[in-house]
Amino acid sequence: MGMIFEERRSEKGFSLIELIVVLVILGLLAAVVAPNVYNKLAKGKDQIAKIQIKELEGALQLFSFDVGRYPESAEGLEALVRNPGNMDSWKGPYLAKALPADPWGRPYAYRCPGTHLDFDLFSFGADGTEGNEDDICNWK
């Protein structure tokens, strides 16, 4: 009877070697898959920023049609959701929701007049520093 008990006990569990092998395989899979997932996530954030910039450009166009000019740098993008002064021709808000932050949680940068176009609208990208190749802007 003792021998039958021993056989059943060994059939129910995993040995330490088997568990280590499974953990090593999972670790190798994670090492291969994780960088690909991270790259896809980074590209996704870039795409979100591009879409939001296009949405903000459309709102700025509507503001310009109503007011006759784009918001000045001092008024900023806030002029799309709140009347920057007693402008009778302002018919906003020009955004359906609140002013969005970029995918990295920072506000979009806005300059008017712009150095590239009538207005410059951009995100500093993942690093948060202006002038790097990861900047996402309306003039590229």
Secondary structure, DSSP 8 states (H G I E B T S, - for coil): -HHHHHHHHHHHS--HHHHHHHHHHHHHHHHHHHHHHHHHHHHHHHHHHHHHHHHHHHHHHHHHHHHSS---TTT-GGGGTS-SS--TT-----SSSS--B-TTS-B-EEESS-SSSSSEEEE-TTTT-TTSTT-EES--
